[in-house]
Amino acid sequence: MSAAGAPAPQGGEPARGPVPPGGLLDVLAVASVVLDTDGRIALWSPQAEELFGYTAAEALGQYAARLMVDERHMQLVGKLFADVMTTGQSWAGGFPVRHKDGSTRLVEFRNMRLLDARGKVYALGLAADRSTVRRLEQDVALSERMVMQSPAGLAVLDTELRFVSVNPALERINGRPAAEHLGRRMADVVPELDVASMEAGARRVLETGAPLIDHIVVGRTPADPDADHTWAVSLYRLDDAAGHVLGVACSVADITEQHRAAMEAEAARRRLAVIADAGARIGTTLELDRTAWELAEVAVPELADVAAVDLLEAVVEGRPSTLGPADAAVLRALALRPEDGSDAVRAADTPGRIARYAPDRLVTECVRTGEAVLVPRVKDEDLPRIARSPEAAVLLGRAGLHSYLAVPLIARGEVLGALDLKRTVSPRPFDADDVLLARELAARAAVQIDNARWYQNARNTALTLQRSLLPSSPPVTTGLEVASRYQPAGATSEVGGDWFDVIPLEGGRTALVVGDVMGSGIGAAATMGRLRTATTTLTALGLDPAVLLAHLDKTTSALDHSIATCVYAVHDPRLRQCRIANAGHLPPARVRPGHPPELLDLPTGVPLGVGGVSFSTVTVDFAPGDELVLYTDGLVETRRHTLDERLDLMLSLLTDPTRPLEETCDLLLRTLHHPDNHDDVALLIARAKEC
């Protein structure tokens, strides 16, 4: 069956002790018959009894030809018998034999002459059923042909896991001839492979009889020492017909191409999964730092062991950035993952830091050219071009950096910065597929980062305008202690509509104003500034609050159909009163020592800019120690609660009229301003004091 037979055990010594019987003779059921020179049966084996049907008592002493041969073949049998006895030459072949039951059977014979110690001559006949012999011959021929021509490597190992036989395919796979296999263990033939796991599997097969199917082995053999191959190794226990363990049969199939295709398919699936994950996780907010952090979080550990997101400082500031060959790159670190304090992480710039990278640095090359920079296998001489400083290069070397990749962040044709990737733990170097994946992630994230960048710039502009139009701090007035807060909205489009003002008047009086321009953005901030200016001008005229609101209504109507709500109050310390008018705004709260906090019952009026409706002035008592709380709807409105519930909660926070006003402002904002309420807040609290 095999290219080579079983050798003697190692050392060339024969096996000692009893050897278990084989099962092949039992399968053949070889019958033995001994005839004397007259052709009479002298010996008759049990197998002969089974094959021919006659017992030993019936056969012994009988002429064999008369007992088992048909009359038609008698002459031929006599001649064959005489030739064997005379010449001593053996004869073998098939012959029809008569069974005791009268049937005729084809039997395979081998006849030979025997001599005993006294020189007496006998004839030995060995016989087996011809159909059984032919079946075994066919099985052996088929097995040998399959083994010799199989494209899979095949081998037989004995119970000591030494090679007994190998086929030509395994010779080609291992790059060694059969002679270098026989009698040796796997570790002696292919030490380059993970032999320990294969031998452990073979021992389990010998012990349990359960086959080991498609055990994957990856490595190199002398047949192709420069390339990794992948093999599927299967092991089966060999038992004879009596159940004795003979050894292990081993088949080896080279599945390098299939394995490579499967790995490529898995890599493609992984890339799609990472890209899908990036689509869901990157850009959940319009916060620049958060968006950069989400990109780094997606990249680690799926793509790299360390990921950093850096933006050109000019881009962060809203300026165009172009780098020449001799220009350094000034980068602001936005995100870094992981945060484990390893040497590789310590070598990177911490988020928020602005660093200058020399023209010869690889990240500088990346942002200058707008192309990916790949170093599949990092050498010691590459570290200074990757790291920002010599100290960082030492840390990267100590961290075991072995592969590096930087891809540009490009949005709307502009290079914003770079995604910097390093592998220190994962043994596989970056390859072309990783470059494609990194580019896809960077392209998706760059648009989100650019949106966040413009949003942040627009928000900063709106906030700058808003804060420039609000008083930096309330003026000191006669008879009032005042505290205020302005809380900008979380989104750019919602900044700019709320305002407050404290305006000193003649006679120690003070005007208190809180308003909210409907709409948002820079336009709302500009409208707010114009209304605040108009209010200050009208206040100087000493108008009644209702009359002043009527003039503001006309002013608002002329401002491109703008609408605003407003509460205007004038405090007179001598009369210990406040005269208040409301234009569609939430009612102020009054806090008096010894009384529960209350919302003032004022005519609501209509918002400024609606026109055609008069306003009313209400006078309320406001003695020393009393507080007046004016606010915009951003403080109390939420999507999950009714307005009445929120106003009641506000009043419950105003039960201590002795609390410092600054603390009260902080308490109200901290407790009432929910994160889901994306609206700005203006808050003004005034407490009357003795003049």
Helices and strands as residue ranges (DSSP letters): H 24-28, E 31-35, E 41-44, H 46-52, H 56-59, H 64-68, G 71-73, H 74-87, E 91-98, E 104-115, E 121-129, H 130-149, E 153-157, E 163-166, H 168-174, G 178-180, H 186-189, H 195-208, E 212-219, E 229-239, E 245-254, H 256-281, H 288-299, E 306-312, H 313-316, E 329-337, H 343-347, E 354-357, H 362-369, E 373-375, G 380-382, H 383-386, H 390-399, E 403-411, E 414-423, H 432-469, E 480-487, G 492-494, E 498-504, G 506-508, E 510-517, H 521-539, H 545-557, E 564-572, E 577-583, E 589-591, E 598-599, E 617-621, E 627-631, G 633-635, H 643-652, H 661-672, E 681-688
